Amino acid sequence: MAFGVFEVHAGDFKKGKDHQFARNKLIMKVDGKFFREEIDASKIDVLEVASEENVKNLGGAMGWGAAGVLLLGPVGLLAGLVAGGAETHVTFICKFKDGRKFMASAPSKVYTQLLATKF
């Protein structure tokens, strides 16, 4: 299973990008605790999409644009900016069987892998 980082916006865990999904476990940062908590995906009770939006990763877009300029000139810059950095994020709500919950955003690939653990 791939390794994925996601950002918590609200809930019973620390807000921020300190959270990961790897090896069928959510690795969560909890306020006031030094060590991260590993929660097996089987403990998820509800996993549902809150909203989905396309975002441009500005750093990625600029990187591809610079490569395009070097290789193809101004047309390459435009093509690089269009091709680079397009990434879909999913905002979702996760509720555990123990009652804890959080709202987070993750790349769609990470959310799909998380959702696949429910089947």
N, CA, C and O atoms as a printed pandas DataFrame, in Angstrom:
     atom_number atom_name residue_name chain_id  residue_number  x_coord  y_coord  z_coord
0              1         N          MET        A               1    0.857   -1.183    0.000
1              2        CA          MET        A               1    0.000    0.000    0.000
2              3         C          MET        A               1    0.890    1.230    0.000
3              4         O          MET        A               1    1.910    1.269    0.689
4              5         N          ALA        A               2    0.514    2.200   -0.749
5              6        CA          ALA        A               2    1.287    3.432   -0.889
6              7         C          ALA        A               2    1.212    4.271    0.382
7              8         O          ALA        A               2    0.385    4.040    1.264
8              9         N          PHE        A               3    2.086    5.231    0.438
9             10        CA          PHE        A               3    2.218    6.134    1.571
10            11         C          PHE        A               3    1.586    7.462    1.185
11            12         O          PHE        A               3    1.935    8.023    0.146
12            13         N          GLY        A               4    0.658    7.984    1.999
13            14        CA          GLY        A               4   -0.014    9.227    1.651
14            15         C          GLY        A               4   -0.129   10.181    2.815
15            16         O          GLY        A               4   -0.414    9.779    3.943
16            17         N          VAL        A               5    0.094   11.431    2.533
17            18        CA          VAL        A               5   -0.012   12.487    3.535
18            19         C          VAL        A               5   -1.322   13.225    3.303
19            20         O          VAL        A               5   -1.710   13.470    2.160
20            21         N          PHE        A               6   -2.003   13.578    4.388
21            22        CA          PHE        A               6   -3.238   14.345    4.275
22            23         C          PHE        A               6   -3.287   15.405    5.360
23            24         O          PHE        A               6   -2.561   15.336    6.351
24            25         N          GLU        A               7   -4.156   16.391    5.156
25            26        CA          GLU        A               7   -4.262   17.531    6.075
26            27         C          GLU        A               7   -5.594   17.492    6.820
27            28         O          GLU        A               7   -6.660   17.430    6.208
28            29         N          VAL        A               8   -5.515   17.530    8.142
29            30        CA          VAL        A               8   -6.710   17.573    8.984
30            31         C          VAL        A               8   -7.102   19.035    9.189
31            32         O          VAL        A               8   -6.264   19.876    9.514
32            33         N          HIS        A               9   -8.404   19.326    8.992
33            34        CA          HIS        A               9   -8.918   20.691    9.152
34            35         C          HIS        A               9   -9.671   20.876   10.465
35            36         O          HIS        A               9   -9.675   21.970   11.029
36            37         N          ALA        A              10  -10.305   19.816   10.953
37            38        CA          ALA        A              10  -11.097   19.915   12.187
38            39         C          ALA        A              10  -11.301   18.522   12.755
39            40         O          ALA        A              10  -11.169   17.520   12.052
40            41         N          GLY        A              11  -11.626   18.478   14.040
41            42        CA          GLY        A              11  -11.958   17.200   14.650
42            43         C          GLY        A              11  -11.145   16.910   15.892
43            44         O          GLY        A              11  -10.643   17.815   16.559
44            45         N          ASP        A              12  -11.026   15.617   16.191
45            46        CA          ASP        A              12  -10.398   15.163   17.423
46            47         C          ASP        A              12   -8.891   14.953   17.311
47            48         O          ASP        A              12   -8.280   14.398   18.224
48            49         N          PHE        A              13   -8.286   15.385   16.216
49            50        CA          PHE        A              13   -6.852   15.236   16.005
50            51         C          PHE        A              13   -6.253   16.592   15.683
51            52         O          PHE        A              13   -6.972   17.537   15.359
52            53         N          LYS        A              14   -4.928   16.685   15.774
53            54        CA          LYS        A              14   -4.235   17.950   15.545
54            55         C          LYS        A              14   -4.469   18.444   14.118
55            56         O          LYS        A              14   -4.369   17.674   13.162
56            57         N          LYS        A              15   -4.780   19.725   13.983
57            58        CA          LYS        A              15   -4.952   20.328   12.665
58            59         C          LYS        A              15   -3.591   20.432   11.990
59            60         O          LYS        A              15   -2.581   20.714   12.635
60            61         N          GLY        A              16   -3.583   20.200   10.679
61            62        CA          GLY        A              16   -2.345   20.354    9.925
62            63         C          GLY        A              16   -2.018   19.142    9.082
63            64         O          GLY        A              16   -2.789   18.186    8.998
64            65         N          LYS        A              17   -0.849   19.205    8.458
65            66        CA          LYS        A              17   -0.410   18.174    7.524
66            67         C          LYS        A              17    0.467   17.114    8.193
67            68         O          LYS        A              17    1.318   16.512    7.537
68            69         N          ASP        A              18    0.271   16.888    9.464
69            70        CA          ASP        A              18    1.087   15.939   10.230
70            71         C          ASP        A              18    0.524   14.528   10.207
71            72         O          ASP        A              18    0.875   13.730   11.076
72            73         N          HIS        A              19   -0.321   14.192    9.266
73            74        CA          HIS        A              19   -1.031   12.913    9.267
74            75         C          HIS        A              19   -0.705   12.115    8.013
75            76         O          HIS        A              19   -0.452   12.680    6.949
76            77         N          GLN        A              20   -0.716   10.781    8.156
77            78        CA          GLN        A              20   -0.327    9.922    7.043
78            79         C          GLN        A              20   -1.205    8.687    7.005
79            80         O          GLN        A              20   -1.806    8.288    8.002
80            81         N          PHE        A              21   -1.259    8.094    5.814
81            82        CA          PHE        A              21   -1.926    6.814    5.622
82            83         C          PHE        A              21   -0.935    5.883    4.953
83            84         O          PHE        A              21   -0.482    6.148    3.840
84            85         N          ALA        A              22   -0.595    4.785    5.630
85            86        CA          ALA        A              22    0.376    3.826    5.102
86            87         C          ALA        A              22    0.108    2.454    5.704
87            88         O          ALA        A              22   -0.248    2.334    6.876
88            89         N          ARG        A              23    0.283    1.426    4.889
89            90        CA          ARG        A              23    0.146    0.042    5.352
90            91         C          ARG        A              23   -1.182   -0.190    6.078
91            92         O          ARG        A              23   -1.219   -0.840    7.122
92            93         N          ASN        A              24   -2.274    0.349    5.517
93            94        CA          ASN        A              24   -3.623    0.215    6.074
94            95         C          ASN        A              24   -3.764    0.793    7.477
95            96         O          ASN        A              24   -4.604    0.344    8.256
96            97         N          LYS        A              25   -2.948    1.781    7.794
97            98        CA          LYS        A              25   -3.040    2.448    9.084
98            99         C          LYS        A              25   -3.042    3.953    8.889
99           100         O          LYS        A              25   -2.321    4.490    8.048
100          101         N          LEU        A              26   -3.863    4.619    9.679
101          102        CA          LEU        A              26   -3.841    6.079    9.738
102          103         C          LEU        A              26   -2.859    6.432   10.846
103          104         O          LEU        A              26   -2.989    5.953   11.972
104          105         N          ILE        A              27   -1.889    7.259   10.531
105          106        CA          ILE        A              27   -0.881    7.670   11.502
106          107         C          ILE        A              27   -1.197    9.116   11.844
107          108         O          ILE        A              27   -0.900   10.039   11.084
108          109         N          MET        A              28   -1.812    9.287   13.019
109          110        CA          MET        A              28   -2.422   10.562   13.386
110          111         C          MET        A              28   -1.654   11.256   14.510
111          112         O          MET        A              28   -1.189   10.612   15.450
112          113         N          LYS        A              29   -1.529   12.567   14.400
113          114        CA          LYS        A              29   -0.944   13.395   15.440
114          115         C          LYS        A              29   -2.080   13.873   16.340
115          116         O          LYS        A              29   -3.096   14.381   15.864
116          117         N          VAL        A              30   -1.893   13.702   17.644
117          118        CA          VAL        A              30   -2.904   14.097   18.629
118          119         C          VAL        A              30   -2.351   15.265   19.439
119          120         O          VAL        A              30   -1.207   15.229   19.893
120          121         N          ASP        A              31   -3.183   16.316   19.620
121          122        CA          ASP        A              31   -2.752   17.467   20.427
122          123         C          ASP        A              31   -2.292   17.013   21.797
123          124         O          ASP        A              31   -2.942   16.190   22.441
124          125         N          GLY        A              32   -1.159   17.560   22.241
125          126        CA          GLY        A              32   -0.660   17.282   23.576
126          127         C          GLY        A              32    0.125   15.992   23.708
127          128         O          GLY        A              32    0.608   15.688   24.799
128          129         N          LYS        A              33    0.269   15.224   22.642
129          130        CA          LYS        A              33    1.030   13.977   22.694
130          131         C          LYS        A              33    2.222   14.067   21.751
131          132         O          LYS        A              33    2.119   14.601   20.647
132          133         N          PHE        A              34    3.354   13.536   22.204
133          134        CA          PHE        A              34    4.571   13.588   21.410
134          135         C          PHE        A              34    4.539   12.575   20.267
135          136         O          PHE        A              34    4.895   12.898   19.134
136          137         N          PHE        A              35    4.114   11.359   20.569
137          138        CA          PHE        A              35    4.106   10.299   19.566
138          139         C          PHE        A              35    2.798   10.289   18.788
139          140         O          PHE        A              35    1.739   10.628   19.316
140          141         N          ARG        A              36    2.892    9.899   17.538
141          142        CA          ARG        A              36    1.709    9.760   16.694
142          143         C          ARG        A              36    0.965    8.487   17.077
143          144         O          ARG        A              36    1.557    7.524   17.564
144          145         N          GLU        A              37   -0.320    8.505   16.850
145          146        CA          GLU        A              37   -1.153    7.335   17.132
146          147         C          GLU        A              37   -1.428    6.592   15.827
147          148         O          GLU        A              37   -1.850    7.197   14.842
148          149         N          GLU        A              38   -1.190    5.288   15.821
149          150        CA          GLU        A              38   -1.491    4.468   14.651
150          151         C          GLU        A              38   -2.854    3.824   14.848
151          152         O          GLU        A              38   -3.090    3.137   15.842
152          153         N          ILE        A              39   -3.751    4.053   13.890
153          154        CA          ILE        A              39   -5.106    3.525   13.971
154          155         C          ILE        A              39   -5.343    2.658   12.740
155          156         O          ILE        A              39   -5.238    3.135   11.610
156          157         N          ASP        A              40   -5.658    1.405   12.958
157          158        CA          ASP        A              40   -5.914    0.498   11.850
158          159         C          ASP        A              40   -7.152    0.957   11.090
159          160         O          ASP        A              40   -8.135    1.386   11.694
160          161         N          ALA        A              41   -7.101    0.864    9.760
161          162        CA          ALA        A              41   -8.220    1.315    8.924
162          163         C          ALA        A              41   -9.501    0.546    9.209
163          164         O          ALA        A              41  -10.588    1.041    8.912
164          165         N          SER        A              42   -9.402   -0.638    9.769
165          166        CA          SER        A              42  -10.606   -1.412   10.103
166          167         C          SER        A              42  -11.426   -0.747   11.207
167          168         O          SER        A              42  -12.583   -1.113   11.417
168          169         N          LYS        A              43  -10.848    0.219   11.910
169          170        CA          LYS        A              43  -11.553    0.937   12.985
170          171         C          LYS        A              43  -12.415    2.080   12.446
171          172         O          LYS        A              43  -13.121    2.741   13.208
172          173         N          ILE        A              44  -12.356    2.313   11.120
173          174        CA          ILE        A              44  -13.168    3.372   10.516
174          175         C          ILE        A              44  -14.615    2.897   10.425
175          176         O          ILE        A              44  -14.896    1.817    9.904
176          177         N          ASP        A              45  -15.524    3.719   10.938
177          178        CA          ASP        A              45  -16.946    3.416   10.875
178          179         C          ASP        A              45  -17.580    4.082    9.652
179          180         O          ASP        A              45  -18.343    3.449    8.923
180          181         N          VAL        A              46  -17.260    5.370    9.429
181          182        CA          VAL        A              46  -17.836    6.138    8.325
182          183         C          VAL        A              46  -16.711    6.881    7.621
183          184         O          VAL        A              46  -15.845    7.483    8.256
184          185         N          LEU        A              47  -16.746    6.824    6.291
185          186        CA          LEU        A              47  -15.798    7.577    5.460
186          187         C          LEU        A              47  -16.598    8.126    4.294
187          188         O          LEU        A              47  -17.081    7.366    3.455
188          189         N          GLU        A              48  -16.742    9.459    4.236
189          190        CA          GLU        A              48  -17.575   10.048    3.191
190          191         C          GLU        A              48  -16.991   11.358    2.696
191          192         O          GLU        A              48  -16.335   12.081    3.445
192          193         N          VAL        A              49  -17.234   11.654    1.433
193          194        CA          VAL        A              49  -16.734   12.877    0.810
194          195         C          VAL        A              49  -17.529   14.069    1.323
195          196         O          VAL        A              49  -18.759   14.043    1.345
196          197         N          ALA        A              50  -16.814   15.119    1.736
197          198        CA          ALA        A              50  -17.463   16.363    2.139
198          199         C          ALA        A              50  -17.571   17.278    0.922
199          200         O          ALA        A              50  -18.617   17.889    0.704
200          201         N          SER        A              51  -16.512   17.381    0.132
201          202        CA          SER        A              51  -16.497   18.143   -1.119
202          203         C          SER        A              51  -15.235   17.776   -1.881
203          204         O          SER        A              51  -14.284   17.238   -1.312
204          205         N          GLU        A              52  -15.237   18.073   -3.178
205          206        CA          GLU        A              52  -14.074   17.767   -3.997
206          207         C          GLU        A              52  -13.785   18.964   -4.885
207          208         O          GLU        A              52  -14.696   19.566   -5.453
208          209         N          GLU        A              53  -12.511   19.302   -4.997
209          210        CA          GLU        A              53  -12.160   20.441   -5.825
210          211         C          GLU        A              53  -10.821   20.202   -6.502
211          212         O          GLU        A              53   -9.943   19.535   -5.953
212          213         N          ASN        A              54  -10.675   20.750   -7.693
213          214        CA          ASN        A              54   -9.401   20.694   -8.393
214          215         C          ASN        A              54   -8.566   21.878   -7.944
215          216         O          ASN        A              54   -9.047   23.010   -7.898
216          217         N          VAL        A              55   -7.324   21.611   -7.616
217          218        CA          VAL        A              55   -6.409   22.680   -7.223
218          219         C          VAL        A              55   -5.146   22.591   -8.060
219          220         O          VAL        A              55   -4.748   21.514   -8.504
220          221         N          LYS        A              56   -4.544   23.709   -8.258
221          222        CA          LYS        A              56   -3.267   23.745   -8.963
222          223         C          LYS        A              56   -2.160   23.800   -7.920
223          224         O          LYS        A              56   -2.176   24.638   -7.019
224          225         N          ASN        A              57   -1.212   22.905   -8.056
225          226        CA          ASN        A              57   -0.034   22.924   -7.203
226          227         C          ASN        A              57    0.937   23.906   -7.862
227          228         O          ASN        A              57    1.614   23.568   -8.833
228          229         N          LEU        A              58    0.993   25.126   -7.319
229          230        CA          LEU        A              58    1.754   26.194   -7.951
230          231         C          LEU        A              58    3.221   25.822   -8.113
231          232         O          LEU        A              58    3.813   26.083   -9.161
232          233         N          GLY        A              59    3.807   25.222   -7.099
233          234        CA          GLY        A              59    5.212   24.828   -7.201
234          235         C          GLY        A              59    5.427   23.837   -8.323
235          236         O          GLY        A              59    6.388   23.970   -9.080
236          237         N          GLY        A              60    4.566   22.853   -8.451
237          238        CA          GLY        A              60    4.684   21.863   -9.516
238          239         C          GLY        A              60    4.473   22.486  -10.873
239          240         O          GLY        A              60    5.179   22.159  -11.826
240          241         N          ALA        A              61    3.518   23.371  -10.971
241          242        CA          ALA        A              61    3.244   24.026  -12.250
242          243         C          ALA        A              61    4.434   24.874  -12.675
243          244         O          ALA        A              61    4.809   24.872  -13.847
244          245         N          MET        A              62    5.022   25.586  -11.751
245          246        CA          MET        A              62    6.164   26.432  -12.096
246          247         C          MET        A              62    7.368   25.587  -12.492
247          248         O          MET        A              62    8.113   25.957  -13.399
248          249         N          GLY        A              63    7.564   24.458  -11.820
249          250        CA          GLY        A              63    8.677   23.563  -12.154
250          251         C          GLY        A              63    8.550   23.027  -13.570
251          252         O          GLY        A              63    9.523   23.040  -14.325
252          253         N          TRP        A              64    7.357   22.554  -13.942
253          254        CA          TRP        A              64    7.134   22.042  -15.294
254          255         C          TRP        A              64    7.256   23.169  -16.308
255          256         O          TRP        A              64    7.726   22.952  -17.425
256          257         N          GLY        A              65    6.835   24.373  -15.926
257          258        CA          GLY        A              65    6.956   25.515  -16.828
258          259         C          GLY        A              65    8.408   25.844  -17.121
259          260         O          GLY        A              65    8.762   26.120  -18.268
260          261         N          ALA        A              66    9.257   25.817  -16.096
261          262        CA          ALA        A              66   10.682   26.085  -16.294
262          263         C          ALA        A              66   11.311   25.039  -17.198
263          264         O          ALA        A              66   12.116   25.379  -18.065
264          265         N          ALA        A              67   10.963   23.784  -17.013
265          266        CA          ALA        A              67   11.483   22.720  -17.867
266          267         C          ALA        A              67   11.013   22.924  -19.305
267          268         O          ALA        A              67   11.780   22.701  -20.242
268          269         N          GLY        A              68    9.768   23.345  -19.489
269          270        CA          GLY        A              68    9.234   23.589  -20.823
270          271         C          GLY        A              68    9.969   24.705  -21.535
271          272         O          GLY        A              68   10.232   24.596  -22.732
272          273         N          VAL        A              69   10.313   25.792  -20.824
273          274        CA          VAL        A              69   11.039   26.905  -21.425
274          275         C          VAL        A              69   12.406   26.447  -21.897
275          276         O          VAL        A              69   12.841   26.793  -22.995
276          277         N          LEU        A              70   13.085   25.665  -21.062
277          278        CA          LEU        A              70   14.422   25.198  -21.432
278          279         C          LEU        A              70   14.388   24.317  -22.676
279          280         O          LEU        A              70   15.286   24.385  -23.515
280          281         N          LEU        A              71   13.357   23.495  -22.792
281          282        CA          LEU        A              71   13.301   22.554  -23.908
282          283         C          LEU        A              71   12.628   23.115  -25.154
283          284         O          LEU        A              71   13.075   22.836  -26.266
284          285         N          LEU        A              72   11.576   23.890  -24.999
285          286        CA          LEU        A              72   10.762   24.275  -26.150
286          287         C          LEU        A              72   10.497   25.772  -26.286
287          288         O          LEU        A              72    9.735   26.177  -27.165
288          289         N          GLY        A              73   11.093   26.588  -25.457
289          290        CA          GLY        A              73   10.888   28.026  -25.559
290          291         C          GLY        A              73    9.545   28.448  -24.977
291          292         O          GLY        A              73    9.003   27.729  -24.138
292          293         N          PRO        A              74    8.976   29.602  -25.393
293          294        CA          PRO        A              74    7.731   30.137  -24.832
294          295         C          PRO        A              74    6.542   29.193  -24.961
295          296         O          PRO        A              74    5.701   29.136  -24.064
296          297         N          VAL        A              75    6.460   28.449  -26.071
297          298        CA          VAL        A              75    5.360   27.492  -26.224
298          299         C          VAL        A              75    5.496   26.395  -25.176
299          300         O          VAL        A              75    4.497   25.920  -24.636
300          301         N          GLY        A              76    6.724   25.996  -24.889
301          302        CA          GLY        A              76    6.990   24.990  -23.852
302          303         C          GLY        A              76    6.608   25.488  -22.469
303          304         O          GLY        A              76    6.129   24.719  -21.636
304          305         N          LEU        A              77    6.821   26.785  -22.223
305          306        CA          LEU        A              77    6.422   27.371  -20.940
306          307         C          LEU        A              77    4.926   27.236  -20.740
307          308         O          LEU        A              77    4.479   26.801  -19.679
308          309         N          LEU        A              78    4.146   27.606  -21.749
309          310        CA          LEU        A              78    2.690   27.511  -21.655
310          311         C          LEU        A              78    2.243   26.064  -21.473
311          312         O          LEU        A              78    1.397   25.779  -20.626
312          313         N          ALA        A              79    2.797   25.161  -22.252
313          314        CA          ALA        A              79    2.436   23.743  -22.144
314          315         C          ALA        A              79    2.813   23.190  -20.773
315          316         O          ALA        A              79    2.055   22.420  -20.183
316          317         N          GLY        A              80    3.970   23.575  -20.271
317          318        CA          GLY        A              80    4.413   23.100  -18.957
318          319         C          GLY        A              80    3.518   23.588  -17.839
319          320         O          GLY        A              80    3.212   22.841  -16.910
320          321         N          LEU        A              81    3.094   24.851  -17.924
321          322        CA          LEU        A              81    2.205   25.394  -16.891
322          323         C          LEU        A              81    0.846   24.718  -16.914
323          324         O          LEU        A              81    0.244   24.501  -15.862
324          325         N          VAL        A              82    0.356   24.383  -18.096
325          326        CA          VAL        A              82   -0.941   23.722  -18.212
326          327         C          VAL        A              82   -0.848   22.276  -17.723
327          328         O          VAL        A              82   -1.737   21.808  -17.012
328          329         N          ALA        A              83    0.219   21.565  -18.095
329          330        CA          ALA        A              83    0.352   20.149  -17.764
330          331         C          ALA        A              83    0.762   19.908  -16.325
331          332         O          ALA        A              83    0.321   18.935  -15.713
332          333         N          GLY        A              84    1.586   20.765  -15.782
333          334        CA          GLY        A              84    2.129   20.520  -14.457
334          335         C          GLY        A              84    1.226   21.002  -13.357
335          336         O          GLY        A              84    0.548   22.020  -13.502
336          337         N          GLY        A              85    1.208   20.287  -12.264
337          338        CA          GLY        A              85    0.575   20.754  -11.063
338          339         C          GLY        A              85   -0.904   20.529  -10.917
339          340         O          GLY        A              85   -1.444   20.802   -9.845
340          341         N          ALA        A              86   -1.594   20.046  -11.927
341          342        CA          ALA        A              86   -3.026   19.792  -11.765
342          343         C          ALA        A              86   -3.192   18.578  -10.872
343          344         O          ALA        A              86   -2.708   17.492  -11.193
344          345         N          GLU        A              87   -3.867   18.756   -9.770
345          346        CA          GLU        A              87   -4.032   17.660   -8.825
346          347         C          GLU        A              87   -5.412   17.775   -8.183
347          348         O          GLU        A              87   -5.815   18.861   -7.766
348          349         N          THR        A              88   -6.123   16.676   -8.103
349          350        CA          THR        A              88   -7.435   16.676   -7.484
350          351         C          THR        A              88   -7.299   16.325   -6.008
351          352         O          THR        A              88   -6.629   15.357   -5.647
352          353         N          HIS        A              89   -7.935   17.115   -5.171
353          354        CA          HIS        A              89   -7.980   16.832   -3.737
354          355         C          HIS        A              89   -9.420   16.529   -3.349
355          356         O          HIS        A              89  -10.363   17.055   -3.940
356          357         N          VAL        A              90   -9.569   15.693   -2.371
357          358        CA          VAL        A              90  -10.880   15.326   -1.850
358          359         C          VAL        A              90  -10.936   15.750   -0.392
359          360         O          VAL        A              90  -10.037   15.433    0.387
360          361         N          THR        A              91  -11.983   16.462   -0.026
361          362        CA          THR        A              91  -12.219   16.787    1.377
362          363         C          THR        A              91  -13.228   15.769    1.899
363          364         O          THR        A              91  -14.299   15.588    1.319
364          365         N          PHE        A              92  -12.877   15.108    2.995
365          366        CA          PHE        A              92  -13.694   14.005    3.480
366          367         C          PHE        A              92  -13.854   14.043    4.993
367          368         O          PHE        A              92  -13.115   14.724    5.704
368          369         N          ILE        A              93  -14.835   13.296    5.456
369          370        CA          ILE        A              93  -15.107   13.144    6.886
370          371         C          ILE        A              93  -14.865   11.686    7.248
371          372         O          ILE        A              93  -15.337   10.776    6.566
372          373         N          CYS        A              94  -14.133   11.480    8.315
373          374        CA          CYS        A              94  -13.840   10.130    8.787
374          375         C          CYS        A              94  -14.291   10.019   10.244
375          376         O          CYS        A              94  -13.919   10.836   11.086
376          377         N          LYS        A              95  -15.101    8.990   10.526
377          378        CA          LYS        A              95  -15.560    8.733   11.890
378          379         C          LYS        A              95  -15.115    7.328   12.270
379          380         O          LYS        A              95  -15.301    6.373   11.515
380          381         N          PHE        A              96  -14.522    7.221   13.462
381          382        CA          PHE        A              96  -14.060    5.931   13.953
382          383         C          PHE        A              96  -15.128    5.276   14.823
383          384         O          PHE        A              96  -16.038    5.941   15.318
384          385         N          LYS        A              97  -15.005    3.984   14.997
385          386        CA          LYS        A              97  -15.955    3.224   15.812
386          387         C          LYS        A              97  -15.938    3.663   17.269
387          388         O          LYS        A              97  -16.925    3.470   17.977
388          389         N          ASP        A              98  -14.822    4.258   17.739
389          390        CA          ASP        A              98  -14.741    4.717   19.133
390          391         C          ASP        A              98  -15.341    6.108   19.334
391          392         O          ASP        A              98  -15.309    6.639   20.444
392          393         N          GLY        A              99  -15.897    6.713   18.250
393          394        CA          GLY        A              99  -16.564    8.000   18.368
394          395         C          GLY        A              99  -15.731    9.188   17.927
395          396         O          GLY        A              99  -16.280   10.265   17.696
396          397         N          ARG        A             100  -14.438    9.026   17.804
397          398        CA          ARG        A             100  -13.603   10.142   17.348
398          399         C          ARG        A             100  -13.824   10.371   15.854
399          400         O          ARG        A             100  -14.218    9.467   15.118
400          401         N          LYS        A             101  -13.557   11.610   15.430
401          402        CA          LYS        A             101  -13.800   11.952   14.023
402          403         C          LYS        A             101  -12.881   13.091   13.612
403          404         O          LYS        A             101  -12.295   13.780   14.447
404          405         N          PHE        A             102  -12.774   13.268   12.288
405          406        CA          PHE        A             102  -12.036   14.404   11.745
406          407         C          PHE        A             102  -12.484   14.696   10.325
407          408         O          PHE        A             102  -13.038   13.835    9.642
408          409         N          MET        A             103  -12.232   15.943    9.887
409          410        CA          MET        A             103  -12.444   16.345    8.502
410          411         C          MET        A             103  -11.071   16.676    7.944
411          412         O          MET        A             103  -10.293   17.390    8.575
412          413         N          ALA        A             104  -10.770   16.146    6.740
413          414        CA          ALA        A             104   -9.447   16.335    6.160
414          415         C          ALA        A             104   -9.521   16.451    4.645
415          416         O          ALA        A             104  -10.555   16.178    4.035
416          417         N          SER        A             105   -8.401   16.861    4.046
417          418        CA          SER        A             105   -8.238   16.883    2.592
418          419         C          SER        A             105   -7.036   16.023    2.245
419          420         O          SER        A             105   -6.024   16.023    2.946
420          421         N          ALA        A             106   -7.170   15.288    1.146
421          422        CA          ALA        A             106   -6.095   14.418    0.688
422          423         C          ALA        A             106   -6.102   14.373   -0.830
423          424         O          ALA        A             106   -7.145   14.594   -1.447
424          425         N          PRO        A             107   -4.957   14.090   -1.444
425          426        CA          PRO        A             107   -4.975   13.835   -2.878
426          427         C          PRO        A             107   -5.958   12.703   -3.168
427          428         O          PRO        A             107   -6.094   11.781   -2.364
428          429         N          SER        A             108   -6.641   12.768   -4.309
429          430        CA          SER        A             108   -7.674   11.776   -4.604
430          431         C          SER        A             108   -7.129   10.354   -4.564
431          432         O          SER        A             108   -7.851    9.427   -4.200
432          433         N          LYS        A             109   -5.876   10.173   -4.931
433          434        CA          LYS        A             109   -5.260    8.842   -4.907
434          435         C          LYS        A             109   -5.208    8.290   -3.476
435          436         O          LYS        A             109   -5.479    7.110   -3.254
436          437         N          VAL        A             110   -4.864    9.134   -2.523
437          438        CA          VAL        A             110   -4.795    8.720   -1.112
438          439         C          VAL        A             110   -6.195    8.392   -0.602
439          440         O          VAL        A             110   -6.391    7.392    0.089
440          441         N          TYR        A             111   -7.172    9.240   -0.947
441          442        CA          TYR        A             111   -8.548    8.985   -0.514
442          443         C          TYR        A             111   -9.058    7.662   -1.099
443          444         O          TYR        A             111   -9.716    6.894   -0.397
444          445         N          THR        A             112   -8.763    7.391   -2.362
445          446        CA          THR        A             112   -9.196    6.146   -2.989
446          447         C          THR        A             112   -8.587    4.936   -2.276
447          448         O          THR        A             112   -9.269    3.933   -2.062
448          449         N          GLN        A             113   -7.320    5.027   -1.912
449          450        CA          GLN        A             113   -6.677    3.938   -1.188
450          451         C          GLN        A             113   -7.305    3.751    0.191
451          452         O          GLN        A             113   -7.489    2.623    0.648
452          453         N          LEU        A             114   -7.626    4.836    0.836
453          454        CA          LEU        A             114   -8.297    4.771    2.142
454          455         C          LEU        A             114   -9.683    4.158    2.002
455          456         O          LEU        A             114  -10.071    3.300    2.795
456          457         N          LEU        A             115  -10.423    4.593    1.002
457          458        CA          LEU        A             115  -11.760    4.079    0.760
458          459         C          LEU        A             115  -11.729    2.580    0.419
459          460         O          LEU        A             115  -12.641    1.841    0.788
460          461         N          ALA        A             116  -10.697    2.143   -0.272
461          462        CA          ALA        A             116  -10.572    0.728   -0.653
462          463         C          ALA        A             116  -10.445   -0.181    0.570
463          464         O          ALA        A             116  -10.783   -1.363    0.493
464          465         N          THR        A             117   -9.971    0.342    1.680
465          466        CA          THR        A             117   -9.862   -0.491    2.890
466          467         C          THR        A             117  -11.220   -0.833    3.476
467          468         O          THR        A             117  -11.324   -1.744    4.297
468          469         N          LYS        A             118  -12.267   -0.115    3.068
469          470        CA          LYS        A             118  -13.614   -0.365    3.585
470          471         C          LYS        A             118  -14.297   -1.533    2.871
471          472         O          LYS        A             118  -15.345   -2.000    3.318
472          473         N          PHE        A             119  -13.710   -2.013    1.760
473          474        CA          PHE        A             119  -14.326   -3.096    0.997
474          475         C          PHE        A             119  -13.684   -4.423    1.307
475          476         O          PHE        A             119  -14.082   -5.446    0.751
